[in-house]
């Protein structure tokens, strides 16, 4: 079995047994609403378990995780994308047969969106977002859609992106996804982080890692951030109207903390609304120009924007700057959280960071929480909030609103977040 270190070698260095592909498939019961009318809500809510049983019977090695009443995620490995496509096609054909529900036959209409990546690429966020993009395409085209993340046509050069980015903002190609943060002790969602995505009309989903730095270099980061700010305000008000008055955070580039015109325009937009907002900034962004950054951050804090220090520990951490920032939240970088239960040093770093933040009257959020064991340890350490795939990956606004409506981070009786029972092996091969 290959080690995680082996995954990072080039394809030429890997031995034959290491040349496998990681597959994530998102399946949707397309006619769920119609079935619910016939079955009743209680029986329809367990329908996803019948789907899981049929899939397991056909492909026992597939790891399953229901992520909603009509959605289920499948994670598995295959030697080639073609082998994965063949298995997914077997599943598709299996659902052409009616399924027996309490003695009566029903037809399930299924959509399948699939993403495939070489095992050496271990970016779970990119894989998950590609699978969601494939599912969206499958809904429109009525067929199984698979995205191969190794394909050259999924990568874009900077010059092309620089040329197309201004039009993408003005043409409505950008959209937001939200990743909730759960308060550990209260077991409730207290806020969420807004993450910007680019859905290109012909090239599909372009991820932030491919275009944020380009936006900074092309001088478009200000317009992109102001668009995001306005959209977050609108979404926060829509959520509040539905009974979910949560604070929504957006990321602010370090370049903008020294941009007086951006700060003035953003402050004007914020003052004109009563929406609950937060800005996430990295510590390294402050170090670039500490005098301007601290002054501008204080200006944001003065008009009610809550500030969070993002990715703490990933860069050059400085107590001198940390104590000067008007921040109320500190987010521990996921590089420490992912190895929390398998490292000797990371727990010490995390615990000391939590104690330090509390001494500075800040709450602490742990990013990258993916396992129940990590959650349990963070709870013992006194961590205030957690964020990560264990709770939810980033999801679109409508899905996020439904997530809140269904109180989906909890079980119906036990009070523990539903996603917290997802096994560690779901996202990573053992």
Order of alpha helices (4+ residues) and beta strands (2+ residues): alpha-beta-alpha-alpha-alpha-beta-beta-alpha-beta-beta-beta-alpha-beta-alpha-beta-beta-beta-alpha-alpha-beta-alpha-beta-alpha-alpha-beta-alpha-beta-alpha-alpha-beta-alpha-beta-beta-alpha
